[in-house]
Amino acid sequence: TVEVERAIPILAKAYGDSMHKILNVGHDTCSVVSKLLKEKETEASGVEPYDIEDANRNCKALVKKAIVPIADIKFPLPYRPKSFSLVIVSDALEYLSPRYLNKTLPDLARVSIDGLVIFTGEKIVQLLNRFCESTEALPCILFVNCISMWLSVAALYALFILSL
């Protein structure tokens, strides 16, 4: 989540006008969506794949307003195709079996217009790389164990994998 929050200004520079309607999927989505909502001319929504029982008041308010619904990403997202200019995914794909990952990735791509930005661990990099290569019309950026100093470099490329 910290990596995602640090990446927001860099992604805003790289994507420019494409940063106007964003979907964030992953752990601690409420924090990321709250930060995105503070960006100028940015609409943000999120999908929280985990229980929010211990969440703070702000997160519970976002869930109550349906800005951040709780949903299992193994199943189709409750959005129309191309609903978001950009989809940011963090710490959510590592826990999916290959069967569900093969369904979830196309669904994430389905709701995005300009691309996917995926923050992930090394565990699923090869599978994600193959998916991004096969989705020619939709650029992907993968950040593996990302550190903020690499973000400005990686954000300039449509497909770029960084690892420590």
Rosetta constraint file for C-alpha pairs under 8 A:
AtomPair CA 1 CA 5 HARMONIC 6.21 0.50
AtomPair CA 1 CA 27 HARMONIC 7.18 0.50
AtomPair CA 1 CA 28 HARMONIC 6.52 0.50
AtomPair CA 1 CA 29 HARMONIC 7.88 0.50
AtomPair CA 1 CA 31 HARMONIC 7.79 0.50
AtomPair CA 1 CA 32 HARMONIC 6.96 0.50
AtomPair CA 1 CA 90 HARMONIC 6.98 0.50
AtomPair CA 2 CA 6 HARMONIC 6.11 0.50
AtomPair CA 3 CA 7 HARMONIC 6.04 0.50
AtomPair CA 3 CA 146 HARMONIC 6.91 0.50
AtomPair CA 3 CA 147 HARMONIC 6.85 0.50
AtomPair CA 3 CA 148 HARMONIC 6.45 0.50
AtomPair CA 4 CA 8 HARMONIC 6.36 0.50
AtomPair CA 4 CA 32 HARMONIC 7.10 0.50
AtomPair CA 4 CA 90 HARMONIC 7.37 0.50
AtomPair CA 4 CA 119 HARMONIC 7.62 0.50
AtomPair CA 5 CA 32 HARMONIC 6.10 0.50
AtomPair CA 5 CA 35 HARMONIC 7.07 0.50
AtomPair CA 6 CA 10 HARMONIC 7.80 0.50
AtomPair CA 6 CA 148 HARMONIC 6.55 0.50
AtomPair CA 7 CA 11 HARMONIC 5.93 0.50
AtomPair CA 7 CA 148 HARMONIC 7.05 0.50
AtomPair CA 7 CA 151 HARMONIC 6.38 0.50
AtomPair CA 8 CA 12 HARMONIC 6.00 0.50
AtomPair CA 8 CA 36 HARMONIC 7.48 0.50
AtomPair CA 9 CA 13 HARMONIC 6.39 0.50
AtomPair CA 10 CA 14 HARMONIC 6.24 0.50
AtomPair CA 10 CA 151 HARMONIC 7.04 0.50
AtomPair CA 10 CA 152 HARMONIC 5.92 0.50
AtomPair CA 10 CA 155 HARMONIC 6.83 0.50
AtomPair CA 11 CA 15 HARMONIC 5.76 0.50
AtomPair CA 11 CA 16 HARMONIC 7.79 0.50
AtomPair CA 11 CA 19 HARMONIC 7.79 0.50
AtomPair CA 11 CA 155 HARMONIC 6.19 0.50
AtomPair CA 12 CA 16 HARMONIC 5.26 0.50
AtomPair CA 12 CA 17 HARMONIC 8.00 0.50
AtomPair CA 12 CA 19 HARMONIC 5.94 0.50
AtomPair CA 14 CA 155 HARMONIC 6.01 0.50
AtomPair CA 14 CA 156 HARMONIC 6.15 0.50
AtomPair CA 15 CA 19 HARMONIC 6.02 0.50
AtomPair CA 18 CA 85 HARMONIC 5.38 0.50
AtomPair CA 18 CA 86 HARMONIC 6.67 0.50
AtomPair CA 18 CA 114 HARMONIC 6.86 0.50
AtomPair CA 19 CA 42 HARMONIC 6.44 0.50
AtomPair CA 19 CA 85 HARMONIC 6.53 0.50
AtomPair CA 19 CA 86 HARMONIC 6.60 0.50
AtomPair CA 20 CA 41 HARMONIC 6.00 0.50
AtomPair CA 20 CA 42 HARMONIC 4.31 0.50
AtomPair CA 20 CA 43 HARMONIC 5.77 0.50
AtomPair CA 20 CA 85 HARMONIC 6.82 0.50
AtomPair CA 21 CA 42 HARMONIC 5.84 0.50
AtomPair CA 21 CA 43 HARMONIC 4.66 0.50
AtomPair CA 21 CA 44 HARMONIC 5.73 0.50
AtomPair CA 21 CA 45 HARMONIC 7.99 0.50
AtomPair CA 21 CA 84 HARMONIC 5.26 0.50
AtomPair CA 21 CA 85 HARMONIC 5.32 0.50
AtomPair CA 21 CA 86 HARMONIC 6.75 0.50
AtomPair CA 22 CA 42 HARMONIC 7.49 0.50
AtomPair CA 22 CA 43 HARMONIC 6.29 0.50
AtomPair CA 22 CA 44 HARMONIC 4.81 0.50
AtomPair CA 22 CA 45 HARMONIC 6.31 0.50
AtomPair CA 22 CA 84 HARMONIC 5.47 0.50
AtomPair CA 22 CA 85 HARMONIC 5.99 0.50
AtomPair CA 22 CA 86 HARMONIC 5.04 0.50
AtomPair CA 22 CA 87 HARMONIC 5.81 0.50
AtomPair CA 22 CA 88 HARMONIC 7.41 0.50
AtomPair CA 23 CA 44 HARMONIC 5.90 0.50
AtomPair CA 23 CA 45 HARMONIC 4.91 0.50
AtomPair CA 23 CA 46 HARMONIC 5.15 0.50
AtomPair CA 23 CA 47 HARMONIC 7.55 0.50
AtomPair CA 23 CA 84 HARMONIC 6.27 0.50
AtomPair CA 23 CA 86 HARMONIC 6.49 0.50
AtomPair CA 23 CA 87 HARMONIC 4.80 0.50
AtomPair CA 23 CA 88 HARMONIC 6.19 0.50
AtomPair CA 24 CA 29 HARMONIC 6.26 0.50
AtomPair CA 24 CA 32 HARMONIC 7.23 0.50
AtomPair CA 24 CA 33 HARMONIC 6.83 0.50
AtomPair CA 24 CA 44 HARMONIC 7.56 0.50
AtomPair CA 24 CA 45 HARMONIC 6.36 0.50
AtomPair CA 24 CA 46 HARMONIC 4.50 0.50
AtomPair CA 24 CA 47 HARMONIC 6.38 0.50
AtomPair CA 24 CA 87 HARMONIC 5.92 0.50
AtomPair CA 24 CA 88 HARMONIC 4.76 0.50
AtomPair CA 24 CA 89 HARMONIC 5.84 0.50
AtomPair CA 24 CA 90 HARMONIC 7.80 0.50
AtomPair CA 25 CA 29 HARMONIC 6.26 0.50
AtomPair CA 25 CA 46 HARMONIC 5.58 0.50
AtomPair CA 25 CA 47 HARMONIC 4.85 0.50
AtomPair CA 25 CA 48 HARMONIC 6.31 0.50
AtomPair CA 25 CA 49 HARMONIC 7.50 0.50
AtomPair CA 25 CA 87 HARMONIC 7.58 0.50
AtomPair CA 25 CA 88 HARMONIC 6.25 0.50
AtomPair CA 25 CA 89 HARMONIC 4.76 0.50
AtomPair CA 25 CA 90 HARMONIC 6.38 0.50
AtomPair CA 25 CA 92 HARMONIC 7.07 0.50
AtomPair CA 26 CA 47 HARMONIC 6.73 0.50
AtomPair CA 26 CA 48 HARMONIC 5.86 0.50
AtomPair CA 26 CA 49 HARMONIC 6.26 0.50
AtomPair CA 26 CA 89 HARMONIC 5.78 0.50
AtomPair CA 26 CA 90 HARMONIC 4.90 0.50
AtomPair CA 26 CA 91 HARMONIC 5.57 0.50
AtomPair CA 26 CA 92 HARMONIC 4.75 0.50
AtomPair CA 27 CA 48 HARMONIC 6.56 0.50
AtomPair CA 27 CA 49 HARMONIC 7.03 0.50
AtomPair CA 27 CA 50 HARMONIC 7.05 0.50
AtomPair CA 27 CA 90 HARMONIC 6.62 0.50
AtomPair CA 27 CA 91 HARMONIC 5.87 0.50
AtomPair CA 27 CA 92 HARMONIC 6.44 0.50
AtomPair CA 28 CA 32 HARMONIC 6.97 0.50
AtomPair CA 28 CA 48 HARMONIC 7.17 0.50
AtomPair CA 29 CA 33 HARMONIC 6.01 0.50
AtomPair CA 29 CA 46 HARMONIC 5.98 0.50
AtomPair CA 29 CA 47 HARMONIC 6.72 0.50
AtomPair CA 29 CA 48 HARMONIC 5.72 0.50
AtomPair CA 29 CA 68 HARMONIC 7.52 0.50
AtomPair CA 30 CA 34 HARMONIC 5.99 0.50
AtomPair CA 30 CA 46 HARMONIC 7.20 0.50
AtomPair CA 30 CA 48 HARMONIC 7.59 0.50
AtomPair CA 30 CA 58 HARMONIC 7.68 0.50
AtomPair CA 30 CA 59 HARMONIC 5.18 0.50
AtomPair CA 30 CA 62 HARMONIC 7.03 0.50
AtomPair CA 30 CA 68 HARMONIC 6.84 0.50
AtomPair CA 31 CA 35 HARMONIC 6.30 0.50
AtomPair CA 31 CA 59 HARMONIC 7.49 0.50
AtomPair CA 32 CA 36 HARMONIC 6.15 0.50
AtomPair CA 33 CA 37 HARMONIC 6.04 0.50
AtomPair CA 33 CA 44 HARMONIC 5.78 0.50
AtomPair CA 33 CA 45 HARMONIC 6.26 0.50
AtomPair CA 33 CA 46 HARMONIC 6.39 0.50
AtomPair CA 34 CA 38 HARMONIC 6.69 0.50
AtomPair CA 35 CA 39 HARMONIC 7.02 0.50
AtomPair CA 36 CA 42 HARMONIC 6.70 0.50
AtomPair CA 36 CA 43 HARMONIC 7.48 0.50
AtomPair CA 36 CA 44 HARMONIC 6.12 0.50
AtomPair CA 37 CA 42 HARMONIC 6.05 0.50
AtomPair CA 37 CA 43 HARMONIC 6.16 0.50
AtomPair CA 37 CA 44 HARMONIC 5.88 0.50
AtomPair CA 38 CA 42 HARMONIC 7.67 0.50
AtomPair CA 44 CA 67 HARMONIC 7.64 0.50
AtomPair CA 45 CA 67 HARMONIC 5.10 0.50
AtomPair CA 45 CA 68 HARMONIC 5.75 0.50
AtomPair CA 46 CA 67 HARMONIC 6.41 0.50
AtomPair CA 46 CA 68 HARMONIC 4.50 0.50
AtomPair CA 46 CA 69 HARMONIC 6.80 0.50
AtomPair CA 47 CA 68 HARMONIC 5.28 0.50
AtomPair CA 47 CA 69 HARMONIC 5.35 0.50
AtomPair CA 47 CA 70 HARMONIC 5.80 0.50
AtomPair CA 47 CA 71 HARMONIC 6.20 0.50
AtomPair CA 48 CA 68 HARMONIC 6.35 0.50
AtomPair CA 48 CA 69 HARMONIC 6.19 0.50
AtomPair CA 48 CA 70 HARMONIC 4.70 0.50
AtomPair CA 48 CA 71 HARMONIC 6.20 0.50
AtomPair CA 49 CA 70 HARMONIC 5.66 0.50
AtomPair CA 49 CA 71 HARMONIC 5.20 0.50
AtomPair CA 49 CA 72 HARMONIC 5.21 0.50
AtomPair CA 49 CA 73 HARMONIC 6.36 0.50
AtomPair CA 49 CA 92 HARMONIC 7.60 0.50
AtomPair CA 50 CA 70 HARMONIC 6.88 0.50
AtomPair CA 50 CA 71 HARMONIC 7.77 0.50
AtomPair CA 50 CA 72 HARMONIC 7.85 0.50
AtomPair CA 51 CA 70 HARMONIC 7.34 0.50
AtomPair CA 52 CA 59 HARMONIC 7.88 0.50
AtomPair CA 52 CA 60 HARMONIC 7.37 0.50
AtomPair CA 55 CA 59 HARMONIC 6.03 0.50
AtomPair CA 55 CA 60 HARMONIC 6.55 0.50
AtomPair CA 56 CA 60 HARMONIC 6.43 0.50
AtomPair CA 57 CA 61 HARMONIC 6.16 0.50
AtomPair CA 58 CA 62 HARMONIC 6.36 0.50
AtomPair CA 59 CA 63 HARMONIC 6.27 0.50
AtomPair CA 60 CA 64 HARMONIC 6.06 0.50
AtomPair CA 61 CA 65 HARMONIC 6.16 0.50
AtomPair CA 62 CA 66 HARMONIC 6.25 0.50
AtomPair CA 62 CA 67 HARMONIC 5.24 0.50
AtomPair CA 62 CA 68 HARMONIC 5.48 0.50
AtomPair CA 63 CA 67 HARMONIC 5.95 0.50
AtomPair CA 63 CA 68 HARMONIC 4.72 0.50
AtomPair CA 63 CA 69 HARMONIC 5.32 0.50
AtomPair CA 63 CA 70 HARMONIC 7.22 0.50
AtomPair CA 64 CA 68 HARMONIC 7.98 0.50
AtomPair CA 64 CA 69 HARMONIC 7.98 0.50
AtomPair CA 71 CA 77 HARMONIC 7.75 0.50
AtomPair CA 73 CA 77 HARMONIC 6.70 0.50
AtomPair CA 73 CA 104 HARMONIC 6.49 0.50
AtomPair CA 74 CA 96 HARMONIC 7.52 0.50
AtomPair CA 74 CA 100 HARMONIC 5.55 0.50
AtomPair CA 74 CA 101 HARMONIC 7.43 0.50
AtomPair CA 74 CA 103 HARMONIC 7.14 0.50
AtomPair CA 74 CA 104 HARMONIC 5.80 0.50
AtomPair CA 75 CA 103 HARMONIC 7.79 0.50
AtomPair CA 75 CA 104 HARMONIC 7.06 0.50
AtomPair CA 76 CA 104 HARMONIC 7.34 0.50
AtomPair CA 76 CA 107 HARMONIC 6.28 0.50
AtomPair CA 77 CA 107 HARMONIC 6.90 0.50
AtomPair CA 77 CA 108 HARMONIC 7.71 0.50
AtomPair CA 79 CA 83 HARMONIC 6.44 0.50
AtomPair CA 79 CA 111 HARMONIC 6.60 0.50
AtomPair CA 80 CA 111 HARMONIC 6.30 0.50
AtomPair CA 81 CA 110 HARMONIC 5.21 0.50
AtomPair CA 81 CA 111 HARMONIC 4.45 0.50
AtomPair CA 81 CA 112 HARMONIC 7.13 0.50
AtomPair CA 82 CA 110 HARMONIC 6.16 0.50
AtomPair CA 82 CA 111 HARMONIC 4.28 0.50
AtomPair CA 82 CA 112 HARMONIC 4.70 0.50
AtomPair CA 82 CA 113 HARMONIC 4.94 0.50
AtomPair CA 83 CA 111 HARMONIC 5.18 0.50
AtomPair CA 83 CA 112 HARMONIC 6.25 0.50
AtomPair CA 83 CA 113 HARMONIC 7.30 0.50
AtomPair CA 84 CA 111 HARMONIC 6.00 0.50
AtomPair CA 84 CA 112 HARMONIC 4.95 0.50
AtomPair CA 84 CA 113 HARMONIC 6.06 0.50
AtomPair CA 85 CA 112 HARMONIC 5.58 0.50
AtomPair CA 85 CA 113 HARMONIC 4.74 0.50
AtomPair CA 85 CA 114 HARMONIC 5.35 0.50
AtomPair CA 85 CA 115 HARMONIC 7.36 0.50
AtomPair CA 86 CA 112 HARMONIC 5.50 0.50
AtomPair CA 86 CA 113 HARMONIC 6.39 0.50
AtomPair CA 86 CA 114 HARMONIC 5.58 0.50
AtomPair CA 86 CA 115 HARMONIC 5.41 0.50
AtomPair CA 86 CA 116 HARMONIC 6.16 0.50
AtomPair CA 86 CA 117 HARMONIC 7.66 0.50
AtomPair CA 87 CA 108 HARMONIC 7.12 0.50
AtomPair CA 87 CA 109 HARMONIC 7.91 0.50
AtomPair CA 87 CA 111 HARMONIC 7.78 0.50
AtomPair CA 87 CA 112 HARMONIC 5.90 0.50
AtomPair CA 87 CA 115 HARMONIC 6.48 0.50
AtomPair CA 87 CA 116 HARMONIC 4.95 0.50
AtomPair CA 87 CA 117 HARMONIC 6.27 0.50
AtomPair CA 88 CA 116 HARMONIC 5.89 0.50
AtomPair CA 88 CA 117 HARMONIC 4.71 0.50
AtomPair CA 88 CA 118 HARMONIC 5.92 0.50
AtomPair CA 88 CA 119 HARMONIC 7.85 0.50
AtomPair CA 89 CA 93 HARMONIC 7.93 0.50
AtomPair CA 89 CA 116 HARMONIC 7.41 0.50
AtomPair CA 89 CA 117 HARMONIC 6.18 0.50
AtomPair CA 89 CA 118 HARMONIC 4.75 0.50
AtomPair CA 89 CA 119 HARMONIC 6.07 0.50
AtomPair CA 90 CA 118 HARMONIC 5.98 0.50
AtomPair CA 90 CA 119 HARMONIC 4.64 0.50
AtomPair CA 90 CA 120 HARMONIC 6.24 0.50
AtomPair CA 91 CA 119 HARMONIC 6.47 0.50
AtomPair CA 91 CA 120 HARMONIC 5.74 0.50
AtomPair CA 91 CA 121 HARMONIC 7.75 0.50
AtomPair CA 92 CA 96 HARMONIC 7.80 0.50
AtomPair CA 92 CA 120 HARMONIC 7.86 0.50
AtomPair CA 93 CA 101 HARMONIC 6.90 0.50
AtomPair CA 93 CA 120 HARMONIC 7.26 0.50
AtomPair CA 93 CA 124 HARMONIC 7.99 0.50
AtomPair CA 94 CA 120 HARMONIC 7.03 0.50
AtomPair CA 94 CA 121 HARMONIC 7.02 0.50
AtomPair CA 94 CA 123 HARMONIC 6.86 0.50
AtomPair CA 94 CA 124 HARMONIC 6.58 0.50
AtomPair CA 96 CA 100 HARMONIC 5.82 0.50
AtomPair CA 96 CA 101 HARMONIC 5.62 0.50
AtomPair CA 97 CA 101 HARMONIC 6.00 0.50
AtomPair CA 98 CA 102 HARMONIC 5.99 0.50
AtomPair CA 99 CA 103 HARMONIC 6.88 0.50
AtomPair CA 100 CA 104 HARMONIC 5.97 0.50
AtomPair CA 101 CA 105 HARMONIC 6.00 0.50
AtomPair CA 102 CA 106 HARMONIC 7.07 0.50
AtomPair CA 103 CA 107 HARMONIC 6.50 0.50
AtomPair CA 104 CA 108 HARMONIC 6.18 0.50
AtomPair CA 105 CA 109 HARMONIC 6.26 0.50
AtomPair CA 105 CA 131 HARMONIC 7.68 0.50
AtomPair CA 106 CA 110 HARMONIC 5.97 0.50
AtomPair CA 107 CA 111 HARMONIC 6.65 0.50
AtomPair CA 108 CA 112 HARMONIC 6.68 0.50
AtomPair CA 108 CA 116 HARMONIC 7.61 0.50
AtomPair CA 109 CA 113 HARMONIC 7.90 0.50
AtomPair CA 109 CA 115 HARMONIC 7.09 0.50
AtomPair CA 109 CA 116 HARMONIC 6.80 0.50
AtomPair CA 109 CA 138 HARMONIC 7.23 0.50
AtomPair CA 112 CA 116 HARMONIC 7.13 0.50
AtomPair CA 113 CA 138 HARMONIC 7.53 0.50
AtomPair CA 114 CA 138 HARMONIC 6.28 0.50
AtomPair CA 114 CA 139 HARMONIC 6.89 0.50
AtomPair CA 115 CA 138 HARMONIC 5.11 0.50
AtomPair CA 115 CA 139 HARMONIC 4.81 0.50
AtomPair CA 115 CA 140 HARMONIC 5.62 0.50
AtomPair CA 116 CA 138 HARMONIC 7.49 0.50
AtomPair CA 116 CA 139 HARMONIC 6.55 0.50
AtomPair CA 116 CA 140 HARMONIC 4.83 0.50
AtomPair CA 116 CA 141 HARMONIC 6.44 0.50
AtomPair CA 117 CA 140 HARMONIC 5.77 0.50
AtomPair CA 117 CA 141 HARMONIC 4.81 0.50
AtomPair CA 117 CA 142 HARMONIC 6.09 0.50
AtomPair CA 117 CA 143 HARMONIC 7.84 0.50
AtomPair CA 118 CA 140 HARMONIC 7.39 0.50
AtomPair CA 118 CA 141 HARMONIC 6.14 0.50
AtomPair CA 118 CA 142 HARMONIC 4.86 0.50
AtomPair CA 118 CA 143 HARMONIC 6.21 0.50
AtomPair CA 119 CA 142 HARMONIC 5.94 0.50
AtomPair CA 119 CA 143 HARMONIC 4.76 0.50
AtomPair CA 119 CA 144 HARMONIC 6.15 0.50
AtomPair CA 119 CA 145 HARMONIC 7.61 0.50
AtomPair CA 119 CA 146 HARMONIC 7.39 0.50
AtomPair CA 120 CA 124 HARMONIC 7.64 0.50
AtomPair CA 120 CA 125 HARMONIC 7.61 0.50
AtomPair CA 120 CA 142 HARMONIC 7.22 0.50
AtomPair CA 120 CA 143 HARMONIC 6.21 0.50
AtomPair CA 120 CA 144 HARMONIC 5.19 0.50
AtomPair CA 120 CA 145 HARMONIC 6.62 0.50
AtomPair CA 121 CA 125 HARMONIC 7.24 0.50
AtomPair CA 121 CA 144 HARMONIC 5.26 0.50
AtomPair CA 121 CA 145 HARMONIC 5.63 0.50
AtomPair CA 122 CA 144 HARMONIC 6.01 0.50
AtomPair CA 122 CA 145 HARMONIC 7.25 0.50
AtomPair CA 122 CA 163 HARMONIC 7.57 0.50
AtomPair CA 124 CA 128 HARMONIC 6.20 0.50
AtomPair CA 125 CA 129 HARMONIC 5.91 0.50
AtomPair CA 125 CA 144 HARMONIC 7.61 0.50
AtomPair CA 126 CA 130 HARMONIC 6.25 0.50
AtomPair CA 127 CA 131 HARMONIC 6.26 0.50
AtomPair CA 128 CA 132 HARMONIC 6.09 0.50
AtomPair CA 129 CA 133 HARMONIC 6.17 0.50
AtomPair CA 130 CA 134 HARMONIC 6.20 0.50
AtomPair CA 131 CA 135 HARMONIC 6.27 0.50
AtomPair CA 132 CA 136 HARMONIC 7.24 0.50
AtomPair CA 132 CA 138 HARMONIC 7.65 0.50
AtomPair CA 132 CA 139 HARMONIC 7.01 0.50
AtomPair CA 132 CA 140 HARMONIC 5.81 0.50
AtomPair CA 132 CA 159 HARMONIC 7.49 0.50
AtomPair CA 135 CA 139 HARMONIC 7.51 0.50
AtomPair CA 139 CA 158 HARMONIC 5.06 0.50
AtomPair CA 139 CA 159 HARMONIC 6.44 0.50
AtomPair CA 140 CA 158 HARMONIC 5.64 0.50
AtomPair CA 140 CA 159 HARMONIC 5.22 0.50
AtomPair CA 140 CA 160 HARMONIC 7.83 0.50
AtomPair CA 141 CA 154 HARMONIC 7.32 0.50
AtomPair CA 141 CA 155 HARMONIC 7.15 0.50
AtomPair CA 141 CA 157 HARMONIC 7.15 0.50
AtomPair CA 141 CA 158 HARMONIC 5.83 0.50
AtomPair CA 141 CA 159 HARMONIC 4.95 0.50
AtomPair CA 141 CA 160 HARMONIC 5.63 0.50
AtomPair CA 141 CA 161 HARMONIC 7.12 0.50
AtomPair CA 142 CA 159 HARMONIC 6.98 0.50
AtomPair CA 142 CA 160 HARMONIC 6.06 0.50
AtomPair CA 142 CA 161 HARMONIC 5.22 0.50
AtomPair CA 142 CA 162 HARMONIC 7.24 0.50
AtomPair CA 143 CA 151 HARMONIC 8.00 0.50
AtomPair CA 143 CA 154 HARMONIC 7.76 0.50
AtomPair CA 143 CA 160 HARMONIC 7.77 0.50
AtomPair CA 143 CA 161 HARMONIC 5.97 0.50
AtomPair CA 143 CA 162 HARMONIC 5.69 0.50
AtomPair CA 143 CA 163 HARMONIC 7.44 0.50
AtomPair CA 144 CA 161 HARMONIC 6.65 0.50
AtomPair CA 144 CA 162 HARMONIC 5.43 0.50
AtomPair CA 144 CA 163 HARMONIC 5.03 0.50
AtomPair CA 144 CA 164 HARMONIC 7.67 0.50
AtomPair CA 145 CA 162 HARMONIC 7.65 0.50
AtomPair CA 145 CA 163 HARMONIC 5.96 0.50
AtomPair CA 145 CA 164 HARMONIC 6.57 0.50
AtomPair CA 146 CA 150 HARMONIC 7.03 0.50
AtomPair CA 146 CA 151 HARMONIC 7.41 0.50
AtomPair CA 146 CA 162 HARMONIC 6.88 0.50
AtomPair CA 146 CA 163 HARMONIC 6.86 0.50
AtomPair CA 146 CA 164 HARMONIC 7.65 0.50
AtomPair CA 147 CA 151 HARMONIC 6.92 0.50
AtomPair CA 148 CA 152 HARMONIC 7.76 0.50
AtomPair CA 150 CA 154 HARMONIC 6.21 0.50
AtomPair CA 150 CA 162 HARMONIC 7.87 0.50
AtomPair CA 151 CA 155 HARMONIC 5.86 0.50
AtomPair CA 152 CA 156 HARMONIC 6.99 0.50
AtomPair CA 153 CA 157 HARMONIC 7.69 0.50
AtomPair CA 154 CA 160 HARMONIC 6.03 0.50
AtomPair CA 154 CA 161 HARMONIC 7.67 0.50
AtomPair CA 154 CA 162 HARMONIC 7.59 0.50
